[in-house]
């Protein structure tokens, strides 16, 4: 019962003297030489790992890997219980009856043999049931298969001790005074040979063999006087009962030595075999523990690499969500699925553009920036821009409808109404995707005339569905494209309540609020030349086309006349003021918190004269 005692909860707490964590030991280790010196290879003598929690985990792993060997060992034990014991008794039944053996002899021998068969059968069934049960997954049940083996062999030892004590002298008339040694070597101890390949823990193997040798080689032979029979006097007395020509032709002392060595040889072989089993068990147990340690190391390194890749993937996705709107970032992540170590930016080229019907764009520009840059050191200028634009970035982060597009020199550009809140594209979005690349040969170009456009370079096809429809356009010189149209009803049905705004001017309103905050922040900043910072702000609303341009350092950009007009609103604005176009004014004129000056007519390059409005300073 030593194995069960050592692995009970009380002994675990008593023997436990460290909490070993592989992560702590492996962190920072790279060479195999460093890993070979890890503390799990240190043992509490023969009791296993110092960390008893780790010891239980090892026993569970060893039991699972030894499942087939354990079950096969019980089968061999059943065979070795049937043969030679049961077969020998049945074959020589007539001999024992003629030799006037009592009925008690047969009852005790057959009963013990059947009990042995029952014990090994129960061991096989119990072990098989444990391995198939869900409870075996718990660490507390990790030792159960080995505890079953312990009880089985202890029960077998107890049963055979009774039979051996009863029958130890019954075979002397067949094998001589050393019949008990032959009875041990070729009968009782045969099932213990399965310990060679049963792969039990070293402590358990040592316990089983020590108990067996103590009972069968020491205690019972001494109590029954069997060792006296193989002593010099015992062998001499036995030889004197035989005719001289039956034992040897030498003197009496030499004959005693010959017969004594012959009788003791089976016992010596038994002890050597037991020592071999113990040594092999110790070597196998150490090798198994090293294999378990290496498995844990490999498992940790694999998990560490997986966590690293997962962290890298999350960082990449977070970066994408910072650089691109959700729609584009998700499109890139979807096409990058399964390749977490390298972003497939080429997938961005699949989507050429997205159209937006109503986007509000804001430009800011620093007044006197060129003169200040000529008078200041470059690093001072960069520090000033970093301080100002970081404050602007904070304003953008405050409202999820805003999206920062870019900074060019001292210009800062934001927009609202791009549909960055929705899981899909914005209302009535039209997405243009590349279906096939352009033809490389001019001769292979196909020209057809669309019935609606009359363009000889375009052929189109349209397909409808309840939720959306798409049209396919064939451009002879650039390739084939697919236009995905989303119906407004489909968008409205799938919007969340948070994204449905009762105020149709909400997109323009958040941009105006950003402009007010930017003007206020600029007044608190000083440029490197000591002058107070003043910025101009311009806002315009209208349709734009958004998309990612380029494959090296790709950028999300807006294109269209709306962008140019918004830039003109900024360039024609005044220092410290915000100027908006008439289109933007129509969206925000009903907002009470905004006060506007009388409209003025501004000449805009390429647009003629436009009606604009200045925000009344606060």
JOSUL-V575379 format. One record per run of one state. SS is the DSSP state (alpha for helix, beta for strand, coil for the rest). FROM is the first residue (numbers start at 0). LEN is the number of residues. Records with the same first field share a line. If there is no record, write none. Layout:
BEGIN
SS->FROM-LEN, FROM-LEN
END
This chain:
BEGIN
coil->0-1, 6-2, 15-6, 26-5, 36-2, 41-1, 43-5, 49-2, 65-1, 91-1, 98-4, 132-1, 137-1, 141-2, 167-4, 175-3, 186-1, 196-5, 224-1, 229-2, 240-3, 246-5, 323-2, 335-9, 366-2, 375-2, 398-3, 408-2, 416-13, 436-5, 444-13, 464-3, 475-3, 486-1, 494-2, 499-6, 523-2, 526-5, 532-2, 549-5, 559-1, 571-6, 588-7, 596-3, 604-3, 615-3
alpha->1-5, 8-7, 21-5, 31-5, 38-3, 51-14, 66-25, 92-6, 102-30, 133-4, 138-3, 143-24, 171-4, 178-8, 187-9, 201-23, 225-4, 231-9, 243-3, 251-72, 325-10, 344-6, 368-7, 377-21, 441-3, 487-7, 496-3, 505-18, 560-11, 581-7
beta->42-1, 48-1, 350-16, 401-7, 410-6, 429-7, 457-7, 467-8, 478-8, 525-1, 531-1, 534-15, 554-5, 577-4, 595-1, 599-5, 607-8
END
